[in-house]
Amino acid sequence: MLIPSISITEFKQLKPDKIKELKSVEVTSNGEHLFTAIIPHGDVYAADIVKMKAEYLGQTANVSGGKDLEELNASLRVSVS
């Protein structure tokens, strides 16, 4: 395994200051990959490079689908009504 794996339950229990201390992790639910949390460490230059690469990968992933938070919330309101 290249990076550690933790459950979404474990991840949600962490406070932001503890998340900042983690290595990058794969977050799973029932053993299924949900997302990879990329947590930069090192000097400002290294952290900026990691952030830039993560943003690029996020944009690439978003091209093929997914919903904005507003769209997701709107679909939840419709299904509840």
PEKA-V764826 format. One record per pair of residues at least 12 apart in sequence whose C-alpha atoms are under 8 Angstrom apart, sorted by the first residue. I is the first residue (numbers start at 1). J is the second residue. D is the distance in whole Angstrom. If there is no record, write none. Layout:
BEGIN
i: [I;I]
j: [J;J]
d: [D;D]
END
This chain:
BEGIN
i: [3;3;3;3;4;4;4;4;5;5;5;5;6;6;6;6;7;7;7;7;7;8;8;8;9;11;19;20;22;23;23;23;24;24;24;24;24;25;25;25;38]
j: [23;24;25;26;23;24;25;26;25;26;27;28;25;26;27;28;27;28;29;30;31;27;28;29;29;27;39;39;39;38;39;40;36;37;38;39;40;37;38;39;54]
d: [8;7;6;7;8;7;5;6;5;5;6;7;7;6;5;6;5;5;6;8;8;6;6;6;8;7;8;7;7;8;6;8;7;6;5;5;7;5;7;8;7]
END
